Every structure is written in structure tokens, then in C-alpha cells.
């Protein structure tokens, strides 16, 4: 990145920053749909020049309530939920099998913004997983076949040998979706937006689904929380 590009990225970040720190979160009536607000914030994060604004912390827990957290990449967000992909033999997948609830956290530091999402997690269909897998570059597709994620391996050479085997196996043809790899969708029952403000008097909005008979049918209850 040139000095000019670096300066331009900083100016974009400052422009996005002023949307929150000086003005705060929108009034409740102007933010009825949390997905609209999330997508607006995500666009600001992309425009700010942040590296990998789609990075999010994924927290899971075992059946006996032992937590773990790691960074993954968001691969879709909408009224149906938040999507990510992984190896179904990984530690995170095993924990989701035992305890299908998780939380996500986006932290866009230069914008002083954070979004926390909690809910149940479901596997995506093989068709949805295959459609996404086809968009990955070939190296990443080969890597998915080569890595038995979270399993031990003697050394790097062993991993590289597995990569070479996969490359030879699929030479001259498309790499198919592994049956041990695919997507998840987190269906939220709580979304919280956090916007940094001066003097640590931050803005926080919490969205929770309304119960049936209480304005349900996809509506959300919005609560402002103290910092």
C-alpha cells in the first residue's frame, strides 16, 4: 500500500468514526431491523479500509460448559442468520454437536463499534455448502481436503504431503465438496450493538425477538442498555 493509499484509508476510517463517536447510535425508531443496522455498519467497516472486516470471534462451549473461542469469517448475514464454514471434524464442530448454541462478536476498533450475537446454531444443507465451496479458490479447496482440522500431525512436512496427495487426486478436474466440510448458520435470539462515545458513556442497543402475541412475527424488542 502506498503512502497515499494509507492516508486515504485513514481518512475513510475517520469519516466512518464520526458517524458513531460524535452522533451515537440512531434513535430506537430509526433502527427497527437489526439486520439493516448490521449491514450499514458492515458497509462502514468495509469502507474504512479495515483488514478483513468480516472477521468475527466465535465462542462455543462443551456439554459440561467448558468455553472456547476463535476467529472465523462471516460468509453471509440476513434475516435467516449469520453463516460461517468449517471442517465438521474440528473442535468447534464437535462442541456445536454437543451444545448447539454459540455467540459471535465483531469488533471494528477504528470505528469504536462492536456487535455481539447469540443464538442457536444449525448446519447448512449440503447444497448450500457446495455452492459456497465452489466459490473458494482452488488452493483453499485442496487445503480443506488435506487438513484433518484440529487433529495432531507430526510436522509441517506431513501436512505438505497431504496437500500433494490431494492435488494429485484432483488433478485436471474440479475439487468437490468434502463430506466432512460445510457450513453453519447462527440464528440469533439476541443482538447487541455497541458504539463508543466520549467519557465512556457508550451507546448500547439490545435486540431480542418478541414473543408470540407480543407483536411477534419477526418483530424485535429494542432495549437501550447503560454503558
Secondary structure, DSSP 8 states (H G I E B T S, - for coil): --HHHHHHHHHHHHHHHTTTTTT-S--GGG---HHHHHHHHHHHHHHTT-TTTTEEEEEEE-TT--EEEEEEE---EETTEEEEEEETTSHHHHHHHH--EEEEEEEEGGGTEEEEEEEEEEE--HHHHHHHHTTS-HHHHHHHHH--TTS--S-HHHHHHHHHHHHHHTTTS-----TTEEEEEEEEEEEEEEE--GGG--EEEEEEE--TTSS-TT-EEEEEE--
